[in-house]
Amino acid sequence: MAVNIFTEAEKQEITNAIKEAELNTSGEIRVHIEKSCPGDVLDRAAFIFEKLKMHKTKLRNGVLFYLAVKDRKFAILGDAGINARVPEGFWDEVKELMVAHFKNGELAKGLEEGIKMAGEQLKTYFPWQKDDVNELSDEISFE
């Protein structure tokens, strides 16, 4: 089961990375883990993005980290607001950093580092506002 991929400590570290990244931004970050990816990984990530209602954020600045562990597939999907702002090739840089950790069996560390990088971009383009609310859960979702 996908929920057993990480130890409780690793789950907490990932959740803490999300909370820390979101402290300085109005952006929203989610992590979704499943065992297998039916079909194309980007199509599946887009389906999960919508299922988690990530497209409903006020500024369209949600970022999804999607992993299918058995199939060794993953995708990073940013909503229209953040994608319009990040530098060309930014998501590829994040993926490369994460892959380096994944190849060493460090799934949690790879996710944490990717989340931090996304959080820096979100902070730059969507700084925290005093009336900001956490629009989406920071917890990892599993299927």
N, C-alpha and C positions, 0 to 999 in steps of 0.2 A: 504494500500500500504506500502511496505517495506520502502520506502523513508521517510515515516512519523513516523517511530519508534522512531527516535531521534529528540530532539529539535535542532535548528540551533546551539545553544551553545554547545550541546553535540557533534554534528558533527565536530565542530571546535576543540573541545578538543581531539577527536579521531585523527583527521588529524594532529594536533600539536604533539600528542604522536608519530605518525609515523615519522614526520619530525625530531623530537628530537632523536628518536631511530636511524634514518639513518644518523644523523650528524657525527657519529664516526665509520661508517662502510660502506663497499661497498655493503652490503646486501640490499635487497629490501623487504619491508613489504606492503602487501595489505590487505584490509578489504572488504569483499563482504557480503551484506545482502540481503536476499530475504524472502518473506512471507512463502513459503512452500518449502519443499525439496522432489522432486520427487525421490523415490527410496532410496538407501543406501547413507548415509551422506558422507562417504569417496569417493564413486564413484562420487557423485555430486561435492564435493570439487575438486577432480582431474579434472573433466570436466571444472569447472570454472578456475582452475589454468591454464589450457591450453588455454582456451578462452581469459584470460587476458594476455597471452603470458609470463607468469611468468617463464616458462621453458627456455626462451631465454636469461636469464641473463648470462653474461660472465662467472661468477664463479659458476653458478647453486646454488645461495644462496638466493633464494626468499622464503618468508614465507607468506602463506595465512591464514587469520582468516576468516572462513566461518560460517555464522549464518543463520538459517532458523527459524525465530522468532515464527511463528504460530505453527510450529511442535516441537518447543523447541529442536532443534538439532543444534549441531555445531561441527566443526572440525578445527584442526590446521594442515596445510600441509606444510612441509618444502621440498625444492628441494634436490636433491642428495648431493650437496656440503655441505649444512648445516647439513643434517641428518647424514652424515658420521663423523661429528665433535662433535655434542652435546653429553653430557653424556647420558647413558642409562636411560630411564625413564624421561628425561627432559620435553618432550612434555606433559606427564601425569601430571607432577607437575604444568605446566602452566595451563592445563585444570582444575585441582583441584582448583587453585586459582581463576580462572575465574568463575567456577561453584558457589563458595562461594558468589561471588558478584551477579551472576545471580539469585540465590535463594532469594536474598534480593531485587530483582527488579532493580538492578544496572547494566544494560547491558553496558552502556557507560564506567562506572568505571571498570568493568570486562575486557572489551576490552583494555582499557588504560593500566591496570596492565599487561595483557598478552603481549601486544606490548612492554612494557618496559623490561619484562623478555627476550623476544626474541631478542630485541635490544642489551641487555648485552651479550648474547651468540654470536650474529653476530659480535659485536665489538671485542670480544675475538679472534674469529677465522678468521674474515674477516675485519681487521682494515681498516679505511679510507685511501685511497691513494691519493696523490696530483692530480693525473689525473682522479680521480673518477668522474663519471657522474651519475645523478639520472636516472636510466634506465626505471623506471616505475612510473606512477602517484602515488601521495600520497593520492589522493582523494578516499573516500569510493565509491565503486560501488554498485549499487542497481539493482535488477531485479524484 
